Amino acid sequence: MTRLEILDAQIPILEAKLKAMRKELRGLKLAETMRRLHQDPAYKARATAGMRAFWATAEGQAKAKAKRPPLLRPLLPWPKDAPERQPYYNLRRQGWTREDAIKRVNMLYRKAA
């Protein structure tokens, strides 16, 4: 291959690299700008208020619902601070299935009550 053919073959590769470098540079500049802006309390307060207002709209609620996957399993039948939760966790660690551990804990706490 001649030097001209070699250079001709390298041009598309170098153009792709340059495009990727420009994109990365834009991202780095934007990140630096946002870091600087979020250190300003006035800007941060305005941005936070704006985002809260957006998430309160119907469009924001729909977007949040689309981002958050539904629970694949039902919640536990006890409140978060209930004493039944610790025995449940202990049984799960011992290898019990979720359903069997719930039944066992319910049996234990029915006898105690």
PyMOL CGO cylinders between C-alpha atoms (Angstrom):
from pymol import cmd
from pymol.cgo import CYLINDER

trace = [
    CYLINDER, 0.00, 0.00, 0.00, 1.15, 3.48, -0.69, 0.3, 1, 1, 1, 1, 1, 1,
    CYLINDER, 1.15, 3.48, -0.69, 1.25, 6.15, 1.93, 0.3, 1, 1, 1, 1, 1, 1,
    CYLINDER, 1.25, 6.15, 1.93, -1.76, 7.82, 0.32, 0.3, 1, 1, 1, 1, 1, 1,
    CYLINDER, -1.76, 7.82, 0.32, -3.86, 4.64, 0.58, 0.3, 1, 1, 1, 1, 1, 1,
    CYLINDER, -3.86, 4.64, 0.58, -2.84, 4.15, 4.22, 0.3, 1, 1, 1, 1, 1, 1,
    CYLINDER, -2.84, 4.15, 4.22, -3.85, 7.72, 5.12, 0.3, 1, 1, 1, 1, 1, 1,
    CYLINDER, -3.85, 7.72, 5.12, -7.08, 7.38, 3.14, 0.3, 1, 1, 1, 1, 1, 1,
    CYLINDER, -7.08, 7.38, 3.14, -7.97, 4.24, 5.16, 0.3, 1, 1, 1, 1, 1, 1,
    CYLINDER, -7.97, 4.24, 5.16, -7.17, 5.91, 8.50, 0.3, 1, 1, 1, 1, 1, 1,
    CYLINDER, -7.17, 5.91, 8.50, -9.30, 9.04, 7.97, 0.3, 1, 1, 1, 1, 1, 1,
    CYLINDER, -9.30, 9.04, 7.97, -12.70, 7.43, 8.85, 0.3, 1, 1, 1, 1, 1, 1,
    CYLINDER, -12.70, 7.43, 8.85, -11.19, 5.86, 11.97, 0.3, 1, 1, 1, 1, 1, 1,
    CYLINDER, -11.19, 5.86, 11.97, -9.71, 9.15, 13.11, 0.3, 1, 1, 1, 1, 1, 1,
    CYLINDER, -9.71, 9.15, 13.11, -12.99, 10.99, 12.39, 0.3, 1, 1, 1, 1, 1, 1,
    CYLINDER, -12.99, 10.99, 12.39, -14.89, 8.49, 14.58, 0.3, 1, 1, 1, 1, 1, 1,
    CYLINDER, -14.89, 8.49, 14.58, -12.34, 8.94, 17.38, 0.3, 1, 1, 1, 1, 1, 1,
    CYLINDER, -12.34, 8.94, 17.38, -12.58, 12.72, 17.13, 0.3, 1, 1, 1, 1, 1, 1,
    CYLINDER, -12.58, 12.72, 17.13, -16.39, 12.57, 17.28, 0.3, 1, 1, 1, 1, 1, 1,
    CYLINDER, -16.39, 12.57, 17.28, -16.23, 10.39, 20.41, 0.3, 1, 1, 1, 1, 1, 1,
    CYLINDER, -16.23, 10.39, 20.41, -13.67, 12.74, 22.01, 0.3, 1, 1, 1, 1, 1, 1,
    CYLINDER, -13.67, 12.74, 22.01, -15.87, 15.78, 21.30, 0.3, 1, 1, 1, 1, 1, 1,
    CYLINDER, -15.87, 15.78, 21.30, -18.86, 14.04, 22.86, 0.3, 1, 1, 1, 1, 1, 1,
    CYLINDER, -18.86, 14.04, 22.86, -16.83, 13.14, 25.96, 0.3, 1, 1, 1, 1, 1, 1,
    CYLINDER, -16.83, 13.14, 25.96, -15.52, 16.72, 26.21, 0.3, 1, 1, 1, 1, 1, 1,
    CYLINDER, -15.52, 16.72, 26.21, -19.08, 18.10, 26.09, 0.3, 1, 1, 1, 1, 1, 1,
    CYLINDER, -19.08, 18.10, 26.09, -20.11, 15.70, 28.85, 0.3, 1, 1, 1, 1, 1, 1,
    CYLINDER, -20.11, 15.70, 28.85, -17.16, 16.65, 31.05, 0.3, 1, 1, 1, 1, 1, 1,
    CYLINDER, -17.16, 16.65, 31.05, -17.83, 20.37, 30.59, 0.3, 1, 1, 1, 1, 1, 1,
    CYLINDER, -17.83, 20.37, 30.59, -21.50, 19.90, 31.42, 0.3, 1, 1, 1, 1, 1, 1,
    CYLINDER, -21.50, 19.90, 31.42, -20.68, 17.84, 34.52, 0.3, 1, 1, 1, 1, 1, 1,
    CYLINDER, -20.68, 17.84, 34.52, -18.29, 20.54, 35.73, 0.3, 1, 1, 1, 1, 1, 1,
    CYLINDER, -18.29, 20.54, 35.73, -20.89, 23.25, 35.13, 0.3, 1, 1, 1, 1, 1, 1,
    CYLINDER, -20.89, 23.25, 35.13, -23.58, 21.32, 37.01, 0.3, 1, 1, 1, 1, 1, 1,
    CYLINDER, -23.58, 21.32, 37.01, -21.20, 20.62, 39.91, 0.3, 1, 1, 1, 1, 1, 1,
    CYLINDER, -21.20, 20.62, 39.91, -20.47, 24.32, 40.18, 0.3, 1, 1, 1, 1, 1, 1,
    CYLINDER, -20.47, 24.32, 40.18, -24.15, 25.30, 39.92, 0.3, 1, 1, 1, 1, 1, 1,
    CYLINDER, -24.15, 25.30, 39.92, -25.27, 22.83, 42.57, 0.3, 1, 1, 1, 1, 1, 1,
    CYLINDER, -25.27, 22.83, 42.57, -22.82, 24.35, 45.04, 0.3, 1, 1, 1, 1, 1, 1,
    CYLINDER, -22.82, 24.35, 45.04, -24.82, 27.60, 44.80, 0.3, 1, 1, 1, 1, 1, 1,
    CYLINDER, -24.82, 27.60, 44.80, -27.65, 27.37, 47.40, 0.3, 1, 1, 1, 1, 1, 1,
    CYLINDER, -27.65, 27.37, 47.40, -29.96, 29.71, 45.44, 0.3, 1, 1, 1, 1, 1, 1,
    CYLINDER, -29.96, 29.71, 45.44, -29.67, 27.66, 42.23, 0.3, 1, 1, 1, 1, 1, 1,
    CYLINDER, -29.67, 27.66, 42.23, -30.03, 24.40, 44.12, 0.3, 1, 1, 1, 1, 1, 1,
    CYLINDER, -30.03, 24.40, 44.12, -33.22, 25.65, 45.82, 0.3, 1, 1, 1, 1, 1, 1,
    CYLINDER, -33.22, 25.65, 45.82, -34.72, 26.74, 42.47, 0.3, 1, 1, 1, 1, 1, 1,
    CYLINDER, -34.72, 26.74, 42.47, -33.79, 23.45, 40.79, 0.3, 1, 1, 1, 1, 1, 1,
    CYLINDER, -33.79, 23.45, 40.79, -35.20, 21.38, 43.65, 0.3, 1, 1, 1, 1, 1, 1,
    CYLINDER, -35.20, 21.38, 43.65, -38.45, 23.34, 43.66, 0.3, 1, 1, 1, 1, 1, 1,
    CYLINDER, -38.45, 23.34, 43.66, -38.76, 22.95, 39.90, 0.3, 1, 1, 1, 1, 1, 1,
    CYLINDER, -38.76, 22.95, 39.90, -38.22, 19.19, 40.03, 0.3, 1, 1, 1, 1, 1, 1,
    CYLINDER, -38.22, 19.19, 40.03, -40.73, 18.80, 42.88, 0.3, 1, 1, 1, 1, 1, 1,
    CYLINDER, -40.73, 18.80, 42.88, -43.27, 20.75, 40.84, 0.3, 1, 1, 1, 1, 1, 1,
    CYLINDER, -43.27, 20.75, 40.84, -42.61, 18.53, 37.81, 0.3, 1, 1, 1, 1, 1, 1,
    CYLINDER, -42.61, 18.53, 37.81, -42.94, 15.27, 39.75, 0.3, 1, 1, 1, 1, 1, 1,
    CYLINDER, -42.94, 15.27, 39.75, -46.26, 16.53, 41.18, 0.3, 1, 1, 1, 1, 1, 1,
    CYLINDER, -46.26, 16.53, 41.18, -47.76, 16.92, 37.67, 0.3, 1, 1, 1, 1, 1, 1,
    CYLINDER, -47.76, 16.92, 37.67, -49.61, 14.13, 35.88, 0.3, 1, 1, 1, 1, 1, 1,
    CYLINDER, -49.61, 14.13, 35.88, -46.75, 13.81, 33.37, 0.3, 1, 1, 1, 1, 1, 1,
    CYLINDER, -46.75, 13.81, 33.37, -44.22, 13.53, 36.18, 0.3, 1, 1, 1, 1, 1, 1,
    CYLINDER, -44.22, 13.53, 36.18, -46.31, 10.92, 37.99, 0.3, 1, 1, 1, 1, 1, 1,
    CYLINDER, -46.31, 10.92, 37.99, -46.59, 8.87, 34.79, 0.3, 1, 1, 1, 1, 1, 1,
    CYLINDER, -46.59, 8.87, 34.79, -42.83, 9.11, 34.22, 0.3, 1, 1, 1, 1, 1, 1,
    CYLINDER, -42.83, 9.11, 34.22, -42.10, 8.09, 37.81, 0.3, 1, 1, 1, 1, 1, 1,
    CYLINDER, -42.10, 8.09, 37.81, -44.48, 5.16, 37.56, 0.3, 1, 1, 1, 1, 1, 1,
    CYLINDER, -44.48, 5.16, 37.56, -42.83, 4.02, 34.32, 0.3, 1, 1, 1, 1, 1, 1,
    CYLINDER, -42.83, 4.02, 34.32, -39.36, 4.24, 35.91, 0.3, 1, 1, 1, 1, 1, 1,
    CYLINDER, -39.36, 4.24, 35.91, -40.29, 2.39, 39.10, 0.3, 1, 1, 1, 1, 1, 1,
    CYLINDER, -40.29, 2.39, 39.10, -40.99, -1.31, 38.46, 0.3, 1, 1, 1, 1, 1, 1,
    CYLINDER, -40.99, -1.31, 38.46, -43.94, -2.81, 40.34, 0.3, 1, 1, 1, 1, 1, 1,
    CYLINDER, -43.94, -2.81, 40.34, -43.25, -5.06, 43.30, 0.3, 1, 1, 1, 1, 1, 1,
    CYLINDER, -43.25, -5.06, 43.30, -42.88, -8.62, 42.11, 0.3, 1, 1, 1, 1, 1, 1,
    CYLINDER, -42.88, -8.62, 42.11, -43.87, -10.03, 45.48, 0.3, 1, 1, 1, 1, 1, 1,
    CYLINDER, -43.87, -10.03, 45.48, -46.32, -8.79, 48.10, 0.3, 1, 1, 1, 1, 1, 1,
    CYLINDER, -46.32, -8.79, 48.10, -45.06, -6.98, 51.18, 0.3, 1, 1, 1, 1, 1, 1,
    CYLINDER, -45.06, -6.98, 51.18, -44.71, -8.77, 54.49, 0.3, 1, 1, 1, 1, 1, 1,
    CYLINDER, -44.71, -8.77, 54.49, -47.94, -8.96, 56.52, 0.3, 1, 1, 1, 1, 1, 1,
    CYLINDER, -47.94, -8.96, 56.52, -46.46, -7.08, 59.51, 0.3, 1, 1, 1, 1, 1, 1,
    CYLINDER, -46.46, -7.08, 59.51, -45.53, -3.41, 59.96, 0.3, 1, 1, 1, 1, 1, 1,
    CYLINDER, -45.53, -3.41, 59.96, -41.86, -2.43, 59.72, 0.3, 1, 1, 1, 1, 1, 1,
    CYLINDER, -41.86, -2.43, 59.72, -41.22, -2.30, 63.47, 0.3, 1, 1, 1, 1, 1, 1,
    CYLINDER, -41.22, -2.30, 63.47, -43.24, -5.42, 64.38, 0.3, 1, 1, 1, 1, 1, 1,
    CYLINDER, -43.24, -5.42, 64.38, -41.53, -8.03, 66.57, 0.3, 1, 1, 1, 1, 1, 1,
    CYLINDER, -41.53, -8.03, 66.57, -42.56, -10.75, 64.09, 0.3, 1, 1, 1, 1, 1, 1,
    CYLINDER, -42.56, -10.75, 64.09, -40.04, -9.54, 61.53, 0.3, 1, 1, 1, 1, 1, 1,
    CYLINDER, -40.04, -9.54, 61.53, -36.87, -10.70, 63.30, 0.3, 1, 1, 1, 1, 1, 1,
    CYLINDER, -36.87, -10.70, 63.30, -37.96, -14.36, 63.63, 0.3, 1, 1, 1, 1, 1, 1,
    CYLINDER, -37.96, -14.36, 63.63, -39.05, -14.21, 59.99, 0.3, 1, 1, 1, 1, 1, 1,
    CYLINDER, -39.05, -14.21, 59.99, -35.60, -12.97, 58.92, 0.3, 1, 1, 1, 1, 1, 1,
    CYLINDER, -35.60, -12.97, 58.92, -33.94, -15.66, 61.05, 0.3, 1, 1, 1, 1, 1, 1,
    CYLINDER, -33.94, -15.66, 61.05, -36.00, -18.39, 59.41, 0.3, 1, 1, 1, 1, 1, 1,
    CYLINDER, -36.00, -18.39, 59.41, -35.24, -17.03, 55.94, 0.3, 1, 1, 1, 1, 1, 1,
    CYLINDER, -35.24, -17.03, 55.94, -31.52, -17.10, 56.74, 0.3, 1, 1, 1, 1, 1, 1,
    CYLINDER, -31.52, -17.10, 56.74, -31.91, -20.73, 57.81, 0.3, 1, 1, 1, 1, 1, 1,
    CYLINDER, -31.91, -20.73, 57.81, -33.28, -21.57, 54.36, 0.3, 1, 1, 1, 1, 1, 1,
    CYLINDER, -33.28, -21.57, 54.36, -37.04, -21.52, 54.91, 0.3, 1, 1, 1, 1, 1, 1,
    CYLINDER, -37.04, -21.52, 54.91, -39.20, -20.37, 52.01, 0.3, 1, 1, 1, 1, 1, 1,
    CYLINDER, -39.20, -20.37, 52.01, -40.96, -17.03, 52.32, 0.3, 1, 1, 1, 1, 1, 1,
    CYLINDER, -40.96, -17.03, 52.32, -44.44, -18.57, 52.66, 0.3, 1, 1, 1, 1, 1, 1,
    CYLINDER, -44.44, -18.57, 52.66, -43.36, -21.23, 55.19, 0.3, 1, 1, 1, 1, 1, 1,
    CYLINDER, -43.36, -21.23, 55.19, -41.51, -18.66, 57.30, 0.3, 1, 1, 1, 1, 1, 1,
    CYLINDER, -41.51, -18.66, 57.30, -44.59, -16.39, 57.39, 0.3, 1, 1, 1, 1, 1, 1,
    CYLINDER, -44.59, -16.39, 57.39, -46.80, -19.34, 58.43, 0.3, 1, 1, 1, 1, 1, 1,
    CYLINDER, -46.80, -19.34, 58.43, -44.33, -20.39, 61.14, 0.3, 1, 1, 1, 1, 1, 1,
    CYLINDER, -44.33, -20.39, 61.14, -44.01, -16.89, 62.59, 0.3, 1, 1, 1, 1, 1, 1,
    CYLINDER, -44.01, -16.89, 62.59, -47.79, -16.46, 62.57, 0.3, 1, 1, 1, 1, 1, 1,
    CYLINDER, -47.79, -16.46, 62.57, -48.15, -19.77, 64.45, 0.3, 1, 1, 1, 1, 1, 1,
    CYLINDER, -48.15, -19.77, 64.45, -45.54, -18.73, 67.02, 0.3, 1, 1, 1, 1, 1, 1,
    CYLINDER, -45.54, -18.73, 67.02, -47.12, -15.36, 67.71, 0.3, 1, 1, 1, 1, 1, 1,
    CYLINDER, -47.12, -15.36, 67.71, -50.70, -16.71, 67.83, 0.3, 1, 1, 1, 1, 1, 1,
    CYLINDER, -50.70, -16.71, 67.83, -49.66, -19.09, 70.65, 0.3, 1, 1, 1, 1, 1, 1,
    CYLINDER, -49.66, -19.09, 70.65, -47.94, -16.28, 72.57, 0.3, 1, 1, 1, 1, 1, 1,
    CYLINDER, -47.94, -16.28, 72.57, -50.91, -13.94, 72.26, 0.3, 1, 1, 1, 1, 1, 1,
]
cmd.load_cgo(trace, "trace")
